[in-house]
Amino acid sequence: MTVSESSASTGAEVLRPHAEGAFAEELKALAAADDRPRPTGWRLSPWAVATYLLGGALPDGTVITPKYVGPRRIVEVAVTTLATDRALLLLGVPGTAKTWVSEHLAAAVSGDSTLLVQGTAGTPEEAIRYGWDYARLLAHGPSRDALVPGPVMRAMADGMTARVEELTRIPADVQDTLITILSEKTLPIPELGQEVQAVRGFNLIATANDRDRGVNDLSSALRRRFNTVVLPLPATPDDEVDIVSRRVDQIGRSLDLPAAPEGLEEIRRVVTVFRELRDGVSADGRTKLKTPSGTLSTAEAISVVTGGLALAAHFGDGVLRPADVAAGILGAVVRDPAADRVVWQEYLETVVRERAGWQDFYRACREVSV
């Protein structure tokens, strides 16, 4: 029994259900309405997978909520890649929803987003290939019963979608374990003189942070096995406000926090601050700004607003106000106490202080910055 199965059997409400659980009704409705050709092993057609990610309305009136707000062509290219024999690499700066898109693609294509390898500097080769049950190995020697398949091996055997998060954080020699898997669609087991061949439907989605170039760059041989799709930052402030509002509302419901629309004005302020400091210029284009060392991503904006809603719920009147988000913004902006604090103080005095309707926000930020 897995940990998830154990939680379900005890009736415990999990904090964050997997995508295929959280959006099970939408996936079911899409499958029922989907009359288009489906690649072998897929739960939905490519059109239905794209609709699941981008949102839309079905003929029976079911509303599919958007999981990704961005250019449609990016999603279409990603989905189409998975329908070929090419693996998919989602590339972008931190906070561009790479992991989120990866999870939802796997949920829509295979109905299971849990075949996951989390990349770190300590990820071993066994995490990608397979390990051993050492008690059985010592008692009976190498055998298939003693072999413990990794997520990628299981995906190959079952024709599913595997995921590798933060591929460039994995040591280069471990990364290259994927070359044979992706080119030959085979995983050798030399200890047994056997191999696992991928069943139709198998593919792999990897994510990488393009600010991590130089940490563990992908070899040219491995990069050729991927079709790379770059996920951009939200194109407009309205897009970013929409993304933050949707995600905060989803997270807030699971934590019994106030509805995000109650704090829409503060969400827009947080997004404005992050975009101006990211871009190095005020929204009106009149003031050049220094940029801090942090990324100030959409994901960080979601975290700041969620934290602010928690403060408003537990120590306020439930309405998101400037004082609730000020500390979170300070923590996101000032990563380097020396350099970033100067950037933040200059921004407060030259932009925020002079902006009409932002005086409460200015005072709240000044108070936590002292």
VONU-8512 format. One record per residue (C-alpha): x, y, z; residue number from 1. Coordinates in Angstrom, 2 decimals, padded with zeros to 5 digits, m for minus. Last residue first. Example, Ala and Ser with C-alpha at 12.3 -4.5 7.8 and 13.67 -1.06 7.14 Angstrom:
2
+---------+---------+---------+-----+
|      px |      py |      pz | seq |
+---------+---------+---------+-----+
|  013.67 | m001.06 |  007.14 |   2 |
|  012.30 | m004.50 |  007.80 |   1 |
+---------+---------+---------+-----+
% end
This chain:
370
+---------+---------+---------+-----+
|      px |      py |      pz | seq |
+---------+---------+---------+-----+
|  013.05 |  049.37 |  008.84 | 370 |
|  011.76 |  047.44 |  005.83 | 369 |
|  008.64 |  046.11 |  007.57 | 368 |
|  007.35 |  049.63 |  008.27 | 367 |
|  008.40 |  051.03 |  004.91 | 366 |
|  006.45 |  048.30 |  003.11 | 365 |
|  003.31 |  049.01 |  005.11 | 364 |
|  003.67 |  052.78 |  004.60 | 363 |
|  004.09 |  052.36 |  000.83 | 362 |
|  001.10 |  050.01 |  000.57 | 361 |
| m001.08 |  052.45 |  002.47 | 360 |
|  000.16 |  055.26 |  000.19 | 359 |
| m000.44 |  053.34 | m003.05 | 358 |
| m003.49 |  055.22 | m004.34 | 357 |
| m001.42 |  057.55 | m006.51 | 356 |
|  002.17 |  056.42 | m007.05 | 355 |
|  004.87 |  058.75 | m005.72 | 354 |
|  005.93 |  056.64 | m002.74 | 353 |
|  005.90 |  053.44 | m004.81 | 352 |
|  008.21 |  054.69 | m007.57 | 351 |
|  011.20 |  056.71 | m006.38 | 350 |
|  011.12 |  056.03 | m002.63 | 349 |
|  010.04 |  052.38 | m002.62 | 348 |
|  012.22 |  051.50 | m005.61 | 347 |
|  015.28 |  053.12 | m004.04 | 346 |
|  014.69 |  051.22 | m000.80 | 345 |
|  014.30 |  047.91 | m002.65 | 344 |
|  017.46 |  048.27 | m004.72 | 343 |
|  019.46 |  049.29 | m001.65 | 342 |
|  018.13 |  046.27 |  000.24 | 341 |
|  019.08 |  044.06 | m002.70 | 340 |
|  022.79 |  044.94 | m002.55 | 339 |
|  023.48 |  044.41 |  001.15 | 338 |
|  020.95 |  041.86 |  002.39 | 337 |
|  021.23 |  039.72 | m000.77 | 336 |
|  017.84 |  038.00 | m001.02 | 335 |
|  015.85 |  041.20 | m000.56 | 334 |
|  013.07 |  040.98 | m003.15 | 333 |
|  011.20 |  037.86 | m002.04 | 332 |
|  011.55 |  038.55 |  001.68 | 331 |
|  010.44 |  042.16 |  001.25 | 330 |
|  007.46 |  041.04 | m000.81 | 329 |
|  006.43 |  038.59 |  001.91 | 328 |
|  006.73 |  041.24 |  004.59 | 327 |
|  004.52 |  043.66 |  002.65 | 326 |
|  001.79 |  041.15 |  001.73 | 325 |
| m000.42 |  041.31 |  004.84 | 324 |
|  000.27 |  044.98 |  005.56 | 323 |
| m001.07 |  045.91 |  002.11 | 322 |
| m004.48 |  044.29 |  002.78 | 321 |
| m006.11 |  040.94 |  002.05 | 320 |
| m009.53 |  040.74 |  003.68 | 319 |
| m010.06 |  038.03 |  006.31 | 318 |
| m010.42 |  040.48 |  009.20 | 317 |
| m006.88 |  040.09 |  010.45 | 316 |
| m004.64 |  037.69 |  012.36 | 315 |
| m005.72 |  034.25 |  011.15 | 314 |
| m007.42 |  034.98 |  007.83 | 313 |
| m005.45 |  038.08 |  006.86 | 312 |
| m002.14 |  036.43 |  007.75 | 311 |
| m003.08 |  033.33 |  005.74 | 310 |
| m004.12 |  035.54 |  002.83 | 309 |
| m000.72 |  037.25 |  002.96 | 308 |
|  001.09 |  033.92 |  002.85 | 307 |
| m000.94 |  032.93 | m000.19 | 306 |
| m000.17 |  036.31 | m001.80 | 305 |
|  003.59 |  035.97 | m001.24 | 304 |
|  003.64 |  032.35 | m002.43 | 303 |
|  001.72 |  033.17 | m005.61 | 302 |
|  004.11 |  036.05 | m006.28 | 301 |
|  007.00 |  033.62 | m005.80 | 300 |
|  005.50 |  031.27 | m008.41 | 299 |
|  005.09 |  034.22 | m010.79 | 298 |
|  008.82 |  034.80 | m010.53 | 297 |
|  010.71 |  037.46 | m008.65 | 296 |
|  013.99 |  035.95 | m009.94 | 295 |
|  016.18 |  037.14 | m007.08 | 294 |
|  019.34 |  039.28 | m007.42 | 293 |
|  017.49 |  042.59 | m007.48 | 292 |
|  017.06 |  044.79 | m010.57 | 291 |
|  017.93 |  048.49 | m010.52 | 290 |
|  015.18 |  050.68 | m011.87 | 289 |
|  014.76 |  053.08 | m014.79 | 288 |
|  011.81 |  055.41 | m014.29 | 287 |
|  009.55 |  056.75 | m017.04 | 286 |
|  008.41 |  053.53 | m018.70 | 285 |
|  004.88 |  053.81 | m017.31 | 284 |
|  005.17 |  050.37 | m015.72 | 283 |
|  008.44 |  051.28 | m014.03 | 282 |
|  011.69 |  049.90 | m015.44 | 281 |
|  014.17 |  047.17 | m014.51 | 280 |
|  012.05 |  044.42 | m016.05 | 279 |
|  012.14 |  042.12 | m013.03 | 278 |
|  011.70 |  045.06 | m010.60 | 277 |
|  008.73 |  046.35 | m012.57 | 276 |
|  007.21 |  042.89 | m012.98 | 275 |
|  007.51 |  041.99 | m009.28 | 274 |
|  006.05 |  045.30 | m008.09 | 273 |
|  003.15 |  045.10 | m010.56 | 272 |
|  002.38 |  041.49 | m009.62 | 271 |
|  002.28 |  042.38 | m005.93 | 270 |
|  000.05 |  045.39 | m006.64 | 269 |
| m002.33 |  043.33 | m008.78 | 268 |
| m002.63 |  040.76 | m006.01 | 267 |
| m003.30 |  043.60 | m003.57 | 266 |
| m006.21 |  044.86 | m005.66 | 265 |
| m007.55 |  041.34 | m006.13 | 264 |
| m007.77 |  040.73 | m002.38 | 263 |
| m011.39 |  039.64 | m002.07 | 262 |
| m010.97 |  037.84 | m005.41 | 261 |
| m008.59 |  035.40 | m003.62 | 260 |
| m011.31 |  033.75 | m001.52 | 259 |
| m010.43 |  033.62 |  002.18 | 258 |
| m008.32 |  030.66 |  003.39 | 257 |
| m009.62 |  027.17 |  004.14 | 256 |
| m006.21 |  025.60 |  003.37 | 255 |
| m007.33 |  023.51 |  000.38 | 254 |
| m009.49 |  026.37 | m000.81 | 253 |
| m006.54 |  028.76 | m000.50 | 252 |
| m004.33 |  026.67 | m002.76 | 251 |
| m006.90 |  026.72 | m005.56 | 250 |
| m007.68 |  030.42 | m005.04 | 249 |
| m003.97 |  031.25 | m004.92 | 248 |
| m003.47 |  029.37 | m008.17 | 247 |
| m006.30 |  031.15 | m009.97 | 246 |
| m005.43 |  034.62 | m008.67 | 245 |
| m001.72 |  034.26 | m009.48 | 244 |
| m002.44 |  033.11 | m013.04 | 243 |
| m005.00 |  035.85 | m013.67 | 242 |
| m002.71 |  038.53 | m012.24 | 241 |
|  000.05 |  037.23 | m014.53 | 240 |
| m002.16 |  037.36 | m017.59 | 239 |
| m003.36 |  040.87 | m016.67 | 238 |
|  000.23 |  042.04 | m016.24 | 237 |
|  001.03 |  040.87 | m019.78 | 236 |
|  003.23 |  038.24 | m021.43 | 235 |
|  003.46 |  035.82 | m018.51 | 234 |
|  007.05 |  034.53 | m018.27 | 233 |
|  007.96 |  032.24 | m021.10 | 232 |
|  007.91 |  028.42 | m021.27 | 231 |
|  010.58 |  027.25 | m023.70 | 230 |
|  009.84 |  023.97 | m025.49 | 229 |
|  012.80 |  021.72 | m026.25 | 228 |
|  012.38 |  018.54 | m028.30 | 227 |
|  014.67 |  016.11 | m026.59 | 226 |
|  016.98 |  013.34 | m027.79 | 225 |
|  019.37 |  015.90 | m029.30 | 224 |
|  019.92 |  017.32 | m025.81 | 223 |
|  021.28 |  013.96 | m024.66 | 222 |
|  023.98 |  013.73 | m027.33 | 221 |
|  024.84 |  017.44 | m026.97 | 220 |
|  025.50 |  016.83 | m023.28 | 219 |
|  023.14 |  018.62 | m020.94 | 218 |
|  024.78 |  021.29 | m018.82 | 217 |
|  025.29 |  020.42 | m015.17 | 216 |
|  025.61 |  023.68 | m013.26 | 215 |
|  026.73 |  025.70 | m016.28 | 214 |
|  023.21 |  026.62 | m017.32 | 213 |
|  021.10 |  026.83 | m014.16 | 212 |
|  019.30 |  030.00 | m015.23 | 211 |
|  017.64 |  027.91 | m017.93 | 210 |
|  015.78 |  025.94 | m015.25 | 209 |
|  015.13 |  022.45 | m016.54 | 208 |
|  012.10 |  020.19 | m016.86 | 207 |
|  011.93 |  016.70 | m018.32 | 206 |
|  008.95 |  014.91 | m019.86 | 205 |
|  009.38 |  011.29 | m020.94 | 204 |
|  007.53 |  008.98 | m023.27 | 203 |
|  005.94 |  005.57 | m023.24 | 202 |
|  002.71 |  005.05 | m025.16 | 201 |
|  004.02 |  002.08 | m027.07 | 200 |
|  005.83 | m000.24 | m024.67 | 199 |
|  009.47 |  000.49 | m023.93 | 198 |
|  011.82 | m002.46 | m023.97 | 197 |
|  013.23 | m003.72 | m020.70 | 196 |
|  016.51 | m005.60 | m021.03 | 195 |
|  018.10 | m008.84 | m019.94 | 194 |
|  021.54 | m010.30 | m019.21 | 193 |
|  020.58 | m010.36 | m015.55 | 192 |
|  023.28 | m008.07 | m014.16 | 191 |
|  023.36 | m006.27 | m017.53 | 190 |
|  019.81 | m004.91 | m017.16 | 189 |
|  019.54 | m002.82 | m020.36 | 188 |
|  016.82 | m000.15 | m020.65 | 187 |
|  015.49 |  000.15 | m024.19 | 186 |
|  013.73 |  002.87 | m026.15 | 185 |
|  016.86 |  002.91 | m028.33 | 184 |
|  017.27 |  006.71 | m028.43 | 183 |
|  015.45 |  007.81 | m025.27 | 182 |
|  016.44 |  004.93 | m023.00 | 181 |
|  019.94 |  004.75 | m024.45 | 180 |
|  020.52 |  008.46 | m023.76 | 179 |
|  018.76 |  008.56 | m020.37 | 178 |
|  021.73 |  007.23 | m018.40 | 177 |
|  023.47 |  010.33 | m019.73 | 176 |
|  021.89 |  012.39 | m016.96 | 175 |
|  023.69 |  010.24 | m014.37 | 174 |
|  027.10 |  011.04 | m015.89 | 173 |
|  026.17 |  014.73 | m016.04 | 172 |
|  025.19 |  015.02 | m012.38 | 171 |
|  021.47 |  015.88 | m011.93 | 170 |
|  020.70 |  019.58 | m011.42 | 169 |
|  020.24 |  020.01 | m015.17 | 168 |
|  017.27 |  017.63 | m015.17 | 167 |
|  015.28 |  019.71 | m012.68 | 166 |
|  012.28 |  017.33 | m012.65 | 165 |
|  012.27 |  014.08 | m014.59 | 164 |
|  008.79 |  012.83 | m015.50 | 163 |
|  007.64 |  009.50 | m016.89 | 162 |
|  004.65 |  009.07 | m019.22 | 161 |
|  003.19 |  005.57 | m019.49 | 160 |
|  003.55 |  002.54 | m021.76 | 159 |
|  003.53 |  000.07 | m018.85 | 158 |
|  007.08 | m001.31 | m019.13 | 157 |
|  008.62 |  002.01 | m020.12 | 156 |
|  006.79 |  003.91 | m017.38 | 155 |
|  007.96 |  001.37 | m014.80 | 154 |
|  011.56 |  001.75 | m015.98 | 153 |
|  011.29 |  005.54 | m015.76 | 152 |
|  009.82 |  005.41 | m012.25 | 151 |
|  012.55 |  003.08 | m010.94 | 150 |
|  012.22 | m000.70 | m010.90 | 149 |
|  013.29 | m002.62 | m007.79 | 148 |
|  015.07 | m005.84 | m008.85 | 147 |
|  015.13 | m008.73 | m006.37 | 146 |
|  012.20 | m010.49 | m008.03 | 145 |
|  013.84 | m009.99 | m011.44 | 144 |
|  016.83 | m011.91 | m010.18 | 143 |
|  020.36 | m011.25 | m008.90 | 142 |
|  021.34 | m013.53 | m005.99 | 141 |
|  019.01 | m015.50 | m003.77 | 140 |
|  019.63 | m014.41 | m000.17 | 139 |
|  021.91 | m011.45 | m000.78 | 138 |
|  019.74 | m010.06 | m003.57 | 137 |
|  016.57 | m010.80 | m001.68 | 136 |
|  017.73 | m008.75 |  001.34 | 135 |
|  019.28 | m006.18 | m001.00 | 134 |
|  016.05 | m005.33 | m002.77 | 133 |
|  017.82 | m003.79 | m005.73 | 132 |
|  017.71 | m000.54 | m007.68 | 131 |
|  016.52 |  000.53 | m011.12 | 130 |
|  017.21 |  002.99 | m013.95 | 129 |
|  016.50 |  006.66 | m013.21 | 128 |
|  016.79 |  006.63 | m009.44 | 127 |
|  019.49 |  003.96 | m009.69 | 126 |
|  021.79 |  006.44 | m011.46 | 125 |
|  021.95 |  008.47 | m008.28 | 124 |
|  020.36 |  011.90 | m007.62 | 123 |
|  022.71 |  013.72 | m005.23 | 122 |
|  022.98 |  017.04 | m007.08 | 121 |
|  019.19 |  016.98 | m007.33 | 120 |
|  016.63 |  015.83 | m009.88 | 119 |
|  013.30 |  014.53 | m008.67 | 118 |
|  012.37 |  011.42 | m010.67 | 117 |
|  008.61 |  011.08 | m011.11 | 116 |
|  006.17 |  008.39 | m012.16 | 115 |
|  003.44 |  010.14 | m010.12 | 114 |
|  001.57 |  011.95 | m012.90 | 113 |
| m000.81 |  009.09 | m013.69 | 112 |
| m003.77 |  009.25 | m016.09 | 111 |
| m001.39 |  008.66 | m018.97 | 110 |
| m001.89 |  011.60 | m021.33 | 109 |
| m003.97 |  013.93 | m019.14 | 108 |
| m002.09 |  013.27 | m015.90 | 107 |
|  001.31 |  013.37 | m017.61 | 106 |
|  000.50 |  016.71 | m019.26 | 105 |
| m000.83 |  018.04 | m015.95 | 104 |
|  002.34 |  017.18 | m014.07 | 103 |
|  004.66 |  018.61 | m016.72 | 102 |
|  002.63 |  021.83 | m016.95 | 101 |
|  002.86 |  022.36 | m013.18 | 100 |
|  006.56 |  021.46 | m013.11 |  99 |
|  007.34 |  023.97 | m015.85 |  98 |
|  005.02 |  026.65 | m014.45 |  97 |
|  007.20 |  029.67 | m015.37 |  96 |
|  008.36 |  030.16 | m011.76 |  95 |
|  012.08 |  029.72 | m012.25 |  94 |
|  013.31 |  030.64 | m015.74 |  93 |
|  012.37 |  028.34 | m018.59 |  92 |
|  012.80 |  024.97 | m020.28 |  91 |
|  010.31 |  022.15 | m020.72 |  90 |
|  012.14 |  019.23 | m022.35 |  89 |
|  009.93 |  016.73 | m024.18 |  88 |
|  011.05 |  013.30 | m025.38 |  87 |
|  010.83 |  012.50 | m029.07 |  86 |
|  009.12 |  009.30 | m030.27 |  85 |
|  006.04 |  011.26 | m031.35 |  84 |
|  002.75 |  011.90 | m029.53 |  83 |
|  004.67 |  013.53 | m026.69 |  82 |
|  005.99 |  016.12 | m029.13 |  81 |
|  002.44 |  016.92 | m030.25 |  80 |
|  001.47 |  017.77 | m026.69 |  79 |
|  004.42 |  020.13 | m026.24 |  78 |
|  003.87 |  021.77 | m029.64 |  77 |
|  000.17 |  022.30 | m028.88 |  76 |
|  000.96 |  023.74 | m025.44 |  75 |
|  003.41 |  026.26 | m026.88 |  74 |
|  000.99 |  027.10 | m029.72 |  73 |
| m001.69 |  028.10 | m027.22 |  72 |
|  000.43 |  030.94 | m025.86 |  71 |
|  000.03 |  031.33 | m022.10 |  70 |
| m002.24 |  030.65 | m019.15 |  69 |
| m001.83 |  027.04 | m018.04 |  68 |
| m004.26 |  024.94 | m016.03 |  67 |
| m007.32 |  026.56 | m017.59 |  66 |
| m010.61 |  025.27 | m016.15 |  65 |
| m012.67 |  022.88 | m018.28 |  64 |
| m016.32 |  023.90 | m018.13 |  63 |
| m018.82 |  021.10 | m018.69 |  62 |
| m021.74 |  022.35 | m020.81 |  61 |
| m022.48 |  019.04 | m022.55 |  60 |
| m020.74 |  020.28 | m025.72 |  59 |
| m017.52 |  020.94 | m023.75 |  58 |
| m016.31 |  024.39 | m022.66 |  57 |
| m012.69 |  025.47 | m022.65 |  56 |
| m009.43 |  025.33 | m020.71 |  55 |
| m005.80 |  025.58 | m021.80 |  54 |
| m004.43 |  022.45 | m020.13 |  53 |
| m007.47 |  020.19 | m020.53 |  52 |
| m008.11 |  021.56 | m024.02 |  51 |
| m004.55 |  020.65 | m025.02 |  50 |
| m005.05 |  017.11 | m023.72 |  49 |
| m008.41 |  016.91 | m025.54 |  48 |
| m006.82 |  017.90 | m028.87 |  47 |
| m003.95 |  015.43 | m028.34 |  46 |
| m006.54 |  012.68 | m027.86 |  45 |
| m007.18 |  011.38 | m024.36 |  44 |
| m006.19 |  008.37 | m022.23 |  43 |
| m003.13 |  007.69 | m024.36 |  42 |
| m001.65 |  004.20 | m024.74 |  41 |
| m001.63 |  004.23 | m028.52 |  40 |
| m002.24 |  007.73 | m029.85 |  39 |
| m005.85 |  008.86 | m029.60 |  38 |
| m007.97 |  009.71 | m032.62 |  37 |
| m010.79 |  012.22 | m031.93 |  36 |
| m014.14 |  011.42 | m030.31 |  35 |
| m013.44 |  013.02 | m026.93 |  34 |
| m016.67 |  013.90 | m025.15 |  33 |
| m016.51 |  011.03 | m022.64 |  32 |
| m012.74 |  011.41 | m022.15 |  31 |
| m013.13 |  015.16 | m021.60 |  30 |
| m015.83 |  014.61 | m018.99 |  29 |
| m013.67 |  012.09 | m017.12 |  28 |
| m010.64 |  014.40 | m017.21 |  27 |
| m012.76 |  017.26 | m015.87 |  26 |
| m014.17 |  015.08 | m013.10 |  25 |
| m010.73 |  013.80 | m012.10 |  24 |
| m009.27 |  017.29 | m011.74 |  23 |
| m007.83 |  016.99 | m008.23 |  22 |
| m007.20 |  013.27 | m008.62 |  21 |
| m005.37 |  013.28 | m011.95 |  20 |
| m003.52 |  016.41 | m010.85 |  19 |
| m002.18 |  014.77 | m007.69 |  18 |
| m003.95 |  015.84 | m004.51 |  17 |
| m002.31 |  018.54 | m002.37 |  16 |
| m003.03 |  018.56 |  001.35 |  15 |
| m004.52 |  015.08 |  001.47 |  14 |
| m007.83 |  014.69 |  003.25 |  13 |
| m007.66 |  011.69 |  005.58 |  12 |
| m010.36 |  009.06 |  005.07 |  11 |
| m008.17 |  006.32 |  006.53 |  10 |
| m008.16 |  004.37 |  003.26 |   9 |
| m007.34 |  007.49 |  001.25 |   8 |
| m004.32 |  008.32 |  003.39 |   7 |
| m003.05 |  004.73 |  003.09 |   6 |
| m003.53 |  004.80 | m000.68 |   5 |
| m001.50 |  007.98 | m000.90 |   4 |
|  001.27 |  006.47 |  001.29 |   3 |
|  001.36 |  003.42 | m000.96 |   2 |
|  000.00 |  000.00 |  000.00 |   1 |
+---------+---------+---------+-----+
% end
